[in-house]
Amino acid sequence: IKVIAHHLEEKRRQREEQMLREQQERRNRAMFEQESRNMEVSMSVEERKRKDDLEAVMGLAREHPEDVALLIRTWLMEE
């Protein structure tokens, strides 16, 4: 009877430890996801403007590559 009780107690302890590990992993994952969302939301006004400007320039380069090339050549000549 002692052997069976000890075995059952060991199984119970293992289940509890597994549940604690799983809970900690869920907490860690939730914290990581929250931090990721906060970083995206906390993009500064300057960063957002720079991103928008870069997208606009890339669009312009796709639509009018010759004009962009001329502009770059002009800048390079000025320097």
PyMOL Python script that loads the backbone (N, CA, C, O; Angstrom):
from pymol import cmd

cmd.read_pdbstr("""\
ATOM      1  N   ILE A   1       0.834  -1.193   0.000  1.00  0.00           N
ATOM      2  CA  ILE A   1       0.000   0.000   0.000  1.00  0.00           C
ATOM      3  C   ILE A   1       0.872   1.247   0.000  1.00  0.00           C
ATOM      4  O   ILE A   1       0.549   2.221  -0.680  1.00  0.00           O
ATOM      5  N   LYS A   2       1.970   1.238   0.748  1.00  0.00           N
ATOM      6  CA  LYS A   2       2.869   2.392   0.778  1.00  0.00           C
ATOM      7  C   LYS A   2       3.462   2.654  -0.600  1.00  0.00           C
ATOM      8  O   LYS A   2       3.609   3.810  -0.997  1.00  0.00           O
ATOM      9  N   VAL A   3       3.801   1.606  -1.330  1.00  0.00           N
ATOM     10  CA  VAL A   3       4.383   1.741  -2.663  1.00  0.00           C
ATOM     11  C   VAL A   3       3.375   2.391  -3.602  1.00  0.00           C
ATOM     12  O   VAL A   3       3.724   3.282  -4.376  1.00  0.00           O
ATOM     13  N   ILE A   4       2.134   1.945  -3.532  1.00  0.00           N
ATOM     14  CA  ILE A   4       1.089   2.513  -4.393  1.00  0.00           C
ATOM     15  C   ILE A   4       0.842   3.969  -4.031  1.00  0.00           C
ATOM     16  O   ILE A   4       0.732   4.813  -4.920  1.00  0.00           O
ATOM     17  N   ALA A   5       0.754   4.277  -2.743  1.00  0.00           N
ATOM     18  CA  ALA A   5       0.538   5.657  -2.300  1.00  0.00           C
ATOM     19  C   ALA A   5       1.689   6.552  -2.742  1.00  0.00           C
ATOM     20  O   ALA A   5       1.484   7.677  -3.199  1.00  0.00           O
ATOM     21  N   HIS A   6       2.910   6.028  -2.597  1.00  0.00           N
ATOM     22  CA  HIS A   6       4.084   6.800  -3.029  1.00  0.00           C
ATOM     23  C   HIS A   6       4.040   7.031  -4.542  1.00  0.00           C
ATOM     24  O   HIS A   6       4.326   8.135  -5.006  1.00  0.00           O
ATOM     25  N   HIS A   7       3.689   6.014  -5.302  1.00  0.00           N
ATOM     26  CA  HIS A   7       3.603   6.125  -6.759  1.00  0.00           C
ATOM     27  C   HIS A   7       2.530   7.156  -7.162  1.00  0.00           C
ATOM     28  O   HIS A   7       2.769   7.995  -8.030  1.00  0.00           O
ATOM     29  N   LEU A   8       1.355   7.085  -6.528  1.00  0.00           N
ATOM     30  CA  LEU A   8       0.286   8.048  -6.822  1.00  0.00           C
ATOM     31  C   LEU A   8       0.701   9.469  -6.460  1.00  0.00           C
ATOM     32  O   LEU A   8       0.405  10.414  -7.190  1.00  0.00           O
ATOM     33  N   GLU A   9       1.388   9.614  -5.330  1.00  0.00           N
ATOM     34  CA  GLU A   9       1.864  10.940  -4.907  1.00  0.00           C
ATOM     35  C   GLU A   9       2.887  11.481  -5.903  1.00  0.00           C
ATOM     36  O   GLU A   9       2.864  12.668  -6.228  1.00  0.00           O
ATOM     37  N   GLU A  10       3.771  10.635  -6.383  1.00  0.00           N
ATOM     38  CA  GLU A  10       4.773  11.047  -7.371  1.00  0.00           C
ATOM     39  C   GLU A  10       4.093  11.478  -8.673  1.00  0.00           C
ATOM     40  O   GLU A  10       4.476  12.493  -9.254  1.00  0.00           O
ATOM     41  N   LYS A  11       3.098  10.731  -9.138  1.00  0.00           N
ATOM     42  CA  LYS A  11       2.356  11.092 -10.359  1.00  0.00           C
ATOM     43  C   LYS A  11       1.643  12.438 -10.178  1.00  0.00           C
ATOM     44  O   LYS A  11       1.646  13.271 -11.084  1.00  0.00           O
ATOM     45  N   ARG A  12       1.031  12.648  -9.003  1.00  0.00           N
ATOM     46  CA  ARG A  12       0.344  13.908  -8.723  1.00  0.00           C
ATOM     47  C   ARG A  12       1.329  15.076  -8.756  1.00  0.00           C
ATOM     48  O   ARG A  12       1.039  16.129  -9.323  1.00  0.00           O
ATOM     49  N   ARG A  13       2.487  14.877  -8.147  1.00  0.00           N
ATOM     50  CA  ARG A  13       3.511  15.926  -8.120  1.00  0.00           C
ATOM     51  C   ARG A  13       4.005  16.235  -9.536  1.00  0.00           C
ATOM     52  O   ARG A  13       4.202  17.402  -9.876  1.00  0.00           O
ATOM     53  N   GLN A  14       4.202  15.229 -10.344  1.00  0.00           N
ATOM     54  CA  GLN A  14       4.642  15.430 -11.728  1.00  0.00           C
ATOM     55  C   GLN A  14       3.592  16.202 -12.538  1.00  0.00           C
ATOM     56  O   GLN A  14       3.932  17.083 -13.327  1.00  0.00           O
ATOM     57  N   ARG A  15       2.296  15.856 -12.330  1.00  0.00           N
ATOM     58  CA  ARG A  15       1.229  16.583 -13.043  1.00  0.00           C
ATOM     59  C   ARG A  15       1.215  18.052 -12.626  1.00  0.00           C
ATOM     60  O   ARG A  15       1.071  18.936 -13.472  1.00  0.00           O
ATOM     61  N   GLU A  16       1.364  18.317 -11.329  1.00  0.00           N
ATOM     62  CA  GLU A  16       1.378  19.698 -10.842  1.00  0.00           C
ATOM     63  C   GLU A  16       2.553  20.479 -11.423  1.00  0.00           C
ATOM     64  O   GLU A  16       2.402  21.628 -11.839  1.00  0.00           O
ATOM     65  N   GLU A  17       3.730  19.842 -11.448  1.00  0.00           N
ATOM     66  CA  GLU A  17       4.907  20.502 -12.019  1.00  0.00           C
ATOM     67  C   GLU A  17       4.698  20.799 -13.497  1.00  0.00           C
ATOM     68  O   GLU A  17       5.061  21.877 -13.967  1.00  0.00           O
ATOM     69  N   GLN A  18       4.117  19.855 -14.235  1.00  0.00           N
ATOM     70  CA  GLN A  18       3.848  20.064 -15.659  1.00  0.00           C
ATOM     71  C   GLN A  18       2.867  21.218 -15.857  1.00  0.00           C
ATOM     72  O   GLN A  18       3.053  22.051 -16.744  1.00  0.00           O
ATOM     73  N   MET A  19       1.823  21.263 -15.031  1.00  0.00           N
ATOM     74  CA  MET A  19       0.845  22.351 -15.134  1.00  0.00           C
ATOM     75  C   MET A  19       1.511  23.698 -14.849  1.00  0.00           C
ATOM     76  O   MET A  19       1.222  24.682 -15.531  1.00  0.00           O
ATOM     77  N   LEU A  20       2.390  23.756 -13.860  1.00  0.00           N
ATOM     78  CA  LEU A  20       3.088  24.999 -13.544  1.00  0.00           C
ATOM     79  C   LEU A  20       3.984  25.435 -14.700  1.00  0.00           C
ATOM     80  O   LEU A  20       4.042  26.619 -15.033  1.00  0.00           O
ATOM     81  N   ARG A  21       4.684  24.472 -15.313  1.00  0.00           N
ATOM     82  CA  ARG A  21       5.537  24.806 -16.471  1.00  0.00           C
ATOM     83  C   ARG A  21       4.693  25.354 -17.621  1.00  0.00           C
ATOM     84  O   ARG A  21       5.067  26.343 -18.253  1.00  0.00           O
ATOM     85  N   GLU A  22       3.556  24.712 -17.892  1.00  0.00           N
ATOM     86  CA  GLU A  22       2.680  25.164 -18.982  1.00  0.00           C
ATOM     87  C   GLU A  22       2.114  26.553 -18.692  1.00  0.00           C
ATOM     88  O   GLU A  22       2.033  27.389 -19.591  1.00  0.00           O
ATOM     89  N   GLN A  23       1.725  26.800 -17.447  1.00  0.00           N
ATOM     90  CA  GLN A  23       1.212  28.130 -17.083  1.00  0.00           C
ATOM     91  C   GLN A  23       2.283  29.186 -17.272  1.00  0.00           C
ATOM     92  O   GLN A  23       2.006  30.264 -17.797  1.00  0.00           O
ATOM     93  N   GLN A  24       3.511  28.886 -16.848  1.00  0.00           N
ATOM     94  CA  GLN A  24       4.600  29.852 -16.994  1.00  0.00           C
ATOM     95  C   GLN A  24       4.881  30.120 -18.469  1.00  0.00           C
ATOM     96  O   GLN A  24       5.128  31.260 -18.861  1.00  0.00           O
ATOM     97  N   GLU A  25       4.842  29.080 -19.276  1.00  0.00           N
ATOM     98  CA  GLU A  25       5.073  29.254 -20.715  1.00  0.00           C
ATOM     99  C   GLU A  25       3.979  30.130 -21.332  1.00  0.00           C
ATOM    100  O   GLU A  25       4.275  30.993 -22.158  1.00  0.00           O
ATOM    101  N   ARG A  26       2.720  29.917 -20.942  1.00  0.00           N
ATOM    102  CA  ARG A  26       1.627  30.757 -21.450  1.00  0.00           C
ATOM    103  C   ARG A  26       1.811  32.213 -21.017  1.00  0.00           C
ATOM    104  O   ARG A  26       1.583  33.131 -21.804  1.00  0.00           O
ATOM    105  N   ARG A  27       2.226  32.420 -19.762  1.00  0.00           N
ATOM    106  CA  ARG A  27       2.471  33.794 -19.294  1.00  0.00           C
ATOM    107  C   ARG A  27       3.595  34.452 -20.088  1.00  0.00           C
ATOM    108  O   ARG A  27       3.483  35.607 -20.498  1.00  0.00           O
ATOM    109  N   ASN A  28       4.681  33.706 -20.299  1.00  0.00           N
ATOM    110  CA  ASN A  28       5.811  34.254 -21.063  1.00  0.00           C
ATOM    111  C   ASN A  28       5.391  34.600 -22.491  1.00  0.00           C
ATOM    112  O   ASN A  28       5.762  35.650 -23.015  1.00  0.00           O
ATOM    113  N   ARG A  29       4.622  33.721 -23.109  1.00  0.00           N
ATOM    114  CA  ARG A  29       4.171  33.956 -24.485  1.00  0.00           C
ATOM    115  C   ARG A  29       3.258  35.179 -24.541  1.00  0.00           C
ATOM    116  O   ARG A  29       3.368  35.996 -25.455  1.00  0.00           O
ATOM    117  N   ALA A  30       2.357  35.307 -23.565  1.00  0.00           N
ATOM    118  CA  ALA A  30       1.445  36.453 -23.525  1.00  0.00           C
ATOM    119  C   ALA A  30       2.220  37.755 -23.331  1.00  0.00           C
ATOM    120  O   ALA A  30       1.916  38.762 -23.969  1.00  0.00           O
ATOM    121  N   MET A  31       3.223  37.733 -22.447  1.00  0.00           N
ATOM    122  CA  MET A  31       4.029  38.941 -22.230  1.00  0.00           C
ATOM    123  C   MET A  31       4.786  39.322 -23.493  1.00  0.00           C
ATOM    124  O   MET A  31       4.869  40.502 -23.834  1.00  0.00           O
ATOM    125  N   PHE A  32       5.343  38.327 -24.197  1.00  0.00           N
ATOM    126  CA  PHE A  32       6.072  38.601 -25.437  1.00  0.00           C
ATOM    127  C   PHE A  32       5.151  39.200 -26.488  1.00  0.00           C
ATOM    128  O   PHE A  32       5.514  40.165 -27.161  1.00  0.00           O
ATOM    129  N   GLU A  33       3.954  38.627 -26.629  1.00  0.00           N
ATOM    130  CA  GLU A  33       2.994  39.145 -27.611  1.00  0.00           C
ATOM    131  C   GLU A  33       2.577  40.571 -27.264  1.00  0.00           C
ATOM    132  O   GLU A  33       2.444  41.414 -28.151  1.00  0.00           O
ATOM    133  N   GLN A  34       2.370  40.844 -25.970  1.00  0.00           N
ATOM    134  CA  GLN A  34       1.984  42.189 -25.549  1.00  0.00           C
ATOM    135  C   GLN A  34       3.105  43.184 -25.846  1.00  0.00           C
ATOM    136  O   GLN A  34       2.844  44.288 -26.325  1.00  0.00           O
ATOM    137  N   GLU A  35       4.348  42.802 -25.565  1.00  0.00           N
ATOM    138  CA  GLU A  35       5.475  43.685 -25.851  1.00  0.00           C
ATOM    139  C   GLU A  35       5.580  43.953 -27.349  1.00  0.00           C
ATOM    140  O   GLU A  35       5.869  45.076 -27.762  1.00  0.00           O
ATOM    141  N   SER A  36       5.347  42.928 -28.160  1.00  0.00           N
ATOM    142  CA  SER A  36       5.401  43.104 -29.616  1.00  0.00           C
ATOM    143  C   SER A  36       4.333  44.091 -30.074  1.00  0.00           C
ATOM    144  O   SER A  36       4.601  44.972 -30.891  1.00  0.00           O
ATOM    145  N   ARG A  37       3.110  43.937 -29.537  1.00  0.00           N
ATOM    146  CA  ARG A  37       2.031  44.862 -29.917  1.00  0.00           C
ATOM    147  C   ARG A  37       2.348  46.283 -29.473  1.00  0.00           C
ATOM    148  O   ARG A  37       2.086  47.235 -30.208  1.00  0.00           O
ATOM    149  N   ASN A  38       2.908  46.436 -28.279  1.00  0.00           N
ATOM    150  CA  ASN A  38       3.237  47.771 -27.777  1.00  0.00           C
ATOM    151  C   ASN A  38       4.304  48.433 -28.629  1.00  0.00           C
ATOM    152  O   ASN A  38       4.258  49.644 -28.844  1.00  0.00           O
ATOM    153  N   MET A  39       5.275  47.651 -29.123  1.00  0.00           N
ATOM    154  CA  MET A  39       6.319  48.242 -29.957  1.00  0.00           C
ATOM    155  C   MET A  39       5.721  48.756 -31.257  1.00  0.00           C
ATOM    156  O   MET A  39       6.112  49.818 -31.741  1.00  0.00           O
ATOM    157  N   GLU A  40       4.775  48.012 -31.829  1.00  0.00           N
ATOM    158  CA  GLU A  40       4.153  48.455 -33.071  1.00  0.00           C
ATOM    159  C   GLU A  40       3.324  49.717 -32.840  1.00  0.00           C
ATOM    160  O   GLU A  40       3.347  50.640 -33.653  1.00  0.00           O
ATOM    161  N   VAL A  41       2.595  49.749 -31.732  1.00  0.00           N
ATOM    162  CA  VAL A  41       1.724  50.886 -31.439  1.00  0.00           C
ATOM    163  C   VAL A  41       2.534  52.107 -31.081  1.00  0.00           C
ATOM    164  O   VAL A  41       2.143  53.230 -31.399  1.00  0.00           O
ATOM    165  N   SER A  42       3.668  51.902 -30.418  1.00  0.00           N
ATOM    166  CA  SER A  42       4.439  53.035 -29.915  1.00  0.00           C
ATOM    167  C   SER A  42       5.393  53.623 -30.951  1.00  0.00           C
ATOM    168  O   SER A  42       6.328  54.336 -30.585  1.00  0.00           O
ATOM    169  N   MET A  43       5.180  53.343 -32.216  1.00  0.00           N
ATOM    170  CA  MET A  43       6.014  53.925 -33.252  1.00  0.00           C
ATOM    171  C   MET A  43       5.850  55.443 -33.179  1.00  0.00           C
ATOM    172  O   MET A  43       4.734  55.962 -33.204  1.00  0.00           O
ATOM    173  N   SER A  44       6.969  56.136 -33.089  1.00  0.00           N
ATOM    174  CA  SER A  44       6.909  57.582 -32.918  1.00  0.00           C
ATOM    175  C   SER A  44       6.372  58.260 -34.181  1.00  0.00           C
ATOM    176  O   SER A  44       6.320  57.660 -35.255  1.00  0.00           O
ATOM    177  N   VAL A  45       5.986  59.490 -34.028  1.00  0.00           N
ATOM    178  CA  VAL A  45       5.470  60.268 -35.161  1.00  0.00           C
ATOM    179  C   VAL A  45       6.546  60.377 -36.232  1.00  0.00           C
ATOM    180  O   VAL A  45       6.261  60.254 -37.423  1.00  0.00           O
ATOM    181  N   GLU A  46       7.792  60.608 -35.802  1.00  0.00           N
ATOM    182  CA  GLU A  46       8.885  60.726 -36.769  1.00  0.00           C
ATOM    183  C   GLU A  46       9.103  59.418 -37.519  1.00  0.00           C
ATOM    184  O   GLU A  46       9.314  59.422 -38.731  1.00  0.00           O
ATOM    185  N   GLU A  47       9.052  58.287 -36.792  1.00  0.00           N
ATOM    186  CA  GLU A  47       9.235  56.984 -37.441  1.00  0.00           C
ATOM    187  C   GLU A  47       8.109  56.709 -38.434  1.00  0.00           C
ATOM    188  O   GLU A  47       8.350  56.216 -39.536  1.00  0.00           O
ATOM    189  N   ARG A  48       6.893  57.028 -38.041  1.00  0.00           N
ATOM    190  CA  ARG A  48       5.756  56.802 -38.931  1.00  0.00           C
ATOM    191  C   ARG A  48       5.873  57.687 -40.178  1.00  0.00           C
ATOM    192  O   ARG A  48       5.602  57.228 -41.288  1.00  0.00           O
ATOM    193  N   LYS A  49       6.276  58.959 -40.002  1.00  0.00           N
ATOM    194  CA  LYS A  49       6.435  59.871 -41.141  1.00  0.00           C
ATOM    195  C   LYS A  49       7.533  59.358 -42.067  1.00  0.00           C
ATOM    196  O   LYS A  49       7.379  59.356 -43.288  1.00  0.00           O
ATOM    197  N   ARG A  50       8.641  58.924 -41.470  1.00  0.00           N
ATOM    198  CA  ARG A  50       9.752  58.410 -42.283  1.00  0.00           C
ATOM    199  C   ARG A  50       9.300  57.178 -43.076  1.00  0.00           C
ATOM    200  O   ARG A  50       9.641  57.035 -44.251  1.00  0.00           O
ATOM    201  N   LYS A  51       8.539  56.296 -42.438  1.00  0.00           N
ATOM    202  CA  LYS A  51       8.039  55.102 -43.129  1.00  0.00           C
ATOM    203  C   LYS A  51       7.114  55.504 -44.273  1.00  0.00           C
ATOM    204  O   LYS A  51       7.220  54.961 -45.373  1.00  0.00           O
ATOM    205  N   ASP A  52       6.213  56.446 -44.026  1.00  0.00           N
ATOM    206  CA  ASP A  52       5.298  56.904 -45.077  1.00  0.00           C
ATOM    207  C   ASP A  52       6.069  57.558 -46.225  1.00  0.00           C
ATOM    208  O   ASP A  52       5.768  57.322 -47.395  1.00  0.00           O
ATOM    209  N   ASP A  53       7.067  58.382 -45.884  1.00  0.00           N
ATOM    210  CA  ASP A  53       7.879  59.032 -46.923  1.00  0.00           C
ATOM    211  C   ASP A  53       8.620  58.001 -47.765  1.00  0.00           C
ATOM    212  O   ASP A  53       8.678  58.110 -48.990  1.00  0.00           O
ATOM    213  N   LEU A  54       9.181  57.007 -47.100  1.00  0.00           N
ATOM    214  CA  LEU A  54       9.911  55.967 -47.818  1.00  0.00           C
ATOM    215  C   LEU A  54       8.985  55.204 -48.764  1.00  0.00           C
ATOM    216  O   LEU A  54       9.366  54.908 -49.896  1.00  0.00           O
ATOM    217  N   GLU A  55       7.783  54.887 -48.312  1.00  0.00           N
ATOM    218  CA  GLU A  55       6.827  54.199 -49.174  1.00  0.00           C
ATOM    219  C   GLU A  55       6.445  55.072 -50.368  1.00  0.00           C
ATOM    220  O   GLU A  55       6.293  54.567 -51.481  1.00  0.00           O
ATOM    221  N   ALA A  56       6.291  56.376 -50.145  1.00  0.00           N
ATOM    222  CA  ALA A  56       5.947  57.288 -51.233  1.00  0.00           C
ATOM    223  C   ALA A  56       7.083  57.356 -52.257  1.00  0.00           C
ATOM    224  O   ALA A  56       6.841  57.348 -53.464  1.00  0.00           O
ATOM    225  N   VAL A  57       8.308  57.424 -51.768  1.00  0.00           N
ATOM    226  CA  VAL A  57       9.464  57.481 -52.671  1.00  0.00           C
ATOM    227  C   VAL A  57       9.572  56.184 -53.475  1.00  0.00           C
ATOM    228  O   VAL A  57       9.854  56.212 -54.673  1.00  0.00           O
ATOM    229  N   MET A  58       9.350  55.070 -52.821  1.00  0.00           N
ATOM    230  CA  MET A  58       9.418  53.794 -53.541  1.00  0.00           C
ATOM    231  C   MET A  58       8.331  53.714 -54.607  1.00  0.00           C
ATOM    232  O   MET A  58       8.571  53.205 -55.702  1.00  0.00           O
ATOM    233  N   GLY A  59       7.151  54.209 -54.297  1.00  0.00           N
ATOM    234  CA  GLY A  59       6.079  54.234 -55.286  1.00  0.00           C
ATOM    235  C   GLY A  59       6.429  55.124 -56.465  1.00  0.00           C
ATOM    236  O   GLY A  59       6.191  54.773 -57.621  1.00  0.00           O
ATOM    237  N   LEU A  60       7.002  56.290 -56.154  1.00  0.00           N
ATOM    238  CA  LEU A  60       7.416  57.211 -57.220  1.00  0.00           C
ATOM    239  C   LEU A  60       8.494  56.577 -58.092  1.00  0.00           C
ATOM    240  O   LEU A  60       8.456  56.708 -59.315  1.00  0.00           O
ATOM    241  N   ALA A  61       9.449  55.895 -57.477  1.00  0.00           N
ATOM    242  CA  ALA A  61      10.522  55.248 -58.237  1.00  0.00           C
ATOM    243  C   ALA A  61       9.970  54.168 -59.159  1.00  0.00           C
ATOM    244  O   ALA A  61      10.478  53.979 -60.264  1.00  0.00           O
ATOM    245  N   ARG A  62       8.935  53.458 -58.714  1.00  0.00           N
ATOM    246  CA  ARG A  62       8.326  52.434 -59.580  1.00  0.00           C
ATOM    247  C   ARG A  62       7.572  53.068 -60.746  1.00  0.00           C
ATOM    248  O   ARG A  62       7.609  52.567 -61.870  1.00  0.00           O
ATOM    249  N   GLU A  63       6.885  54.180 -60.461  1.00  0.00           N
ATOM    250  CA  GLU A  63       6.064  54.799 -61.504  1.00  0.00           C
ATOM    251  C   GLU A  63       6.868  55.656 -62.476  1.00  0.00           C
ATOM    252  O   GLU A  63       6.553  55.711 -63.665  1.00  0.00           O
ATOM    253  N   HIS A  64       7.914  56.330 -61.971  1.00  0.00           N
ATOM    254  CA  HIS A  64       8.705  57.251 -62.809  1.00  0.00           C
ATOM    255  C   HIS A  64      10.196  57.033 -62.575  1.00  0.00           C
ATOM    256  O   HIS A  64      10.859  57.907 -62.016  1.00  0.00           O
ATOM    257  N   PRO A  65      10.734  55.898 -62.984  1.00  0.00           N
ATOM    258  CA  PRO A  65      12.151  55.611 -62.701  1.00  0.00           C
ATOM    259  C   PRO A  65      13.111  56.599 -63.360  1.00  0.00           C
ATOM    260  O   PRO A  65      14.163  56.898 -62.794  1.00  0.00           O
ATOM    261  N   GLU A  66      12.774  57.107 -64.533  1.00  0.00           N
ATOM    262  CA  GLU A  66      13.676  58.047 -65.214  1.00  0.00           C
ATOM    263  C   GLU A  66      13.787  59.343 -64.421  1.00  0.00           C
ATOM    264  O   GLU A  66      14.880  59.888 -64.267  1.00  0.00           O
ATOM    265  N   ASP A  67      12.663  59.836 -63.920  1.00  0.00           N
ATOM    266  CA  ASP A  67      12.687  61.078 -63.136  1.00  0.00           C
ATOM    267  C   ASP A  67      13.501  60.909 -61.860  1.00  0.00           C
ATOM    268  O   ASP A  67      14.242  61.809 -61.466  1.00  0.00           O
ATOM    269  N   VAL A  68      13.364  59.775 -61.229  1.00  0.00           N
ATOM    270  CA  VAL A  68      14.115  59.524 -59.997  1.00  0.00           C
ATOM    271  C   VAL A  68      15.605  59.436 -60.302  1.00  0.00           C
ATOM    272  O   VAL A  68      16.424  59.972 -59.556  1.00  0.00           O
ATOM    273  N   ALA A  69      15.958  58.765 -61.390  1.00  0.00           N
ATOM    274  CA  ALA A  69      17.367  58.666 -61.774  1.00  0.00           C
ATOM    275  C   ALA A  69      17.942  60.052 -62.047  1.00  0.00           C
ATOM    276  O   ALA A  69      19.069  60.341 -61.644  1.00  0.00           O
ATOM    277  N   LEU A  70      17.184  60.910 -62.725  1.00  0.00           N
ATOM    278  CA  LEU A  70      17.645  62.269 -63.002  1.00  0.00           C
ATOM    279  C   LEU A  70      17.838  63.053 -61.700  1.00  0.00           C
ATOM    280  O   LEU A  70      18.820  63.780 -61.548  1.00  0.00           O
ATOM    281  N   LEU A  71      16.920  62.903 -60.787  1.00  0.00           N
ATOM    282  CA  LEU A  71      17.029  63.578 -59.502  1.00  0.00           C
ATOM    283  C   LEU A  71      18.284  63.136 -58.746  1.00  0.00           C
ATOM    284  O   LEU A  71      18.997  63.967 -58.183  1.00  0.00           O
ATOM    285  N   ILE A  72      18.551  61.836 -58.733  1.00  0.00           N
ATOM    286  CA  ILE A  72      19.736  61.319 -58.040  1.00  0.00           C
ATOM    287  C   ILE A  72      21.007  61.837 -58.708  1.00  0.00           C
ATOM    288  O   ILE A  72      21.951  62.233 -58.024  1.00  0.00           O
ATOM    289  N   ARG A  73      21.035  61.835 -60.034  1.00  0.00           N
ATOM    290  CA  ARG A  73      22.215  62.363 -60.738  1.00  0.00           C
ATOM    291  C   ARG A  73      22.443  63.832 -60.384  1.00  0.00           C
ATOM    292  O   ARG A  73      23.578  64.257 -60.169  1.00  0.00           O
ATOM    293  N   THR A  74      21.357  64.601 -60.326  1.00  0.00           N
ATOM    294  CA  THR A  74      21.462  66.028 -59.985  1.00  0.00           C
ATOM    295  C   THR A  74      22.032  66.185 -58.569  1.00  0.00           C
ATOM    296  O   THR A  74      22.911  67.018 -58.349  1.00  0.00           O
ATOM    297  N   TRP A  75      21.553  65.417 -57.637  1.00  0.00           N
ATOM    298  CA  TRP A  75      22.069  65.492 -56.257  1.00  0.00           C
ATOM    299  C   TRP A  75      23.536  65.153 -56.222  1.00  0.00           C
ATOM    300  O   TRP A  75      24.311  65.822 -55.539  1.00  0.00           O
ATOM    301  N   LEU A  76      23.937  64.116 -56.953  1.00  0.00           N
ATOM    302  CA  LEU A  76      25.317  63.715 -56.946  1.00  0.00           C
ATOM    303  C   LEU A  76      26.227  64.775 -57.555  1.00  0.00           C
ATOM    304  O   LEU A  76      27.343  64.976 -57.077  1.00  0.00           O
ATOM    305  N   MET A  77      25.771  65.448 -58.594  1.00  0.00           N
ATOM    306  CA  MET A  77      26.558  66.511 -59.215  1.00  0.00           C
ATOM    307  C   MET A  77      26.733  67.695 -58.272  1.00  0.00           C
ATOM    308  O   MET A  77      27.780  68.342 -58.271  1.00  0.00           O
ATOM    309  N   GLU A  78      25.715  67.976 -57.477  1.00  0.00           N
ATOM    310  CA  GLU A  78      25.773  69.098 -56.549  1.00  0.00           C
ATOM    311  C   GLU A  78      26.781  68.835 -55.443  1.00  0.00           C
ATOM    312  O   GLU A  78      27.366  69.779 -54.910  1.00  0.00           O
ATOM    313  N   GLU A  79      26.994  67.599 -55.091  1.00  0.00           N
ATOM    314  CA  GLU A  79      27.926  67.277 -54.006  1.00  0.00           C
ATOM    315  C   GLU A  79      29.283  67.118 -54.526  1.00  0.00           C
ATOM    316  O   GLU A  79      30.209  66.845 -53.762  1.00  0.00           O
TER     317      GLU A  79
END
""", "prot")
cmd.dss("prot")
cmd.show_as("cartoon", "prot")
cmd.util.cbc("prot")
cmd.orient("prot")
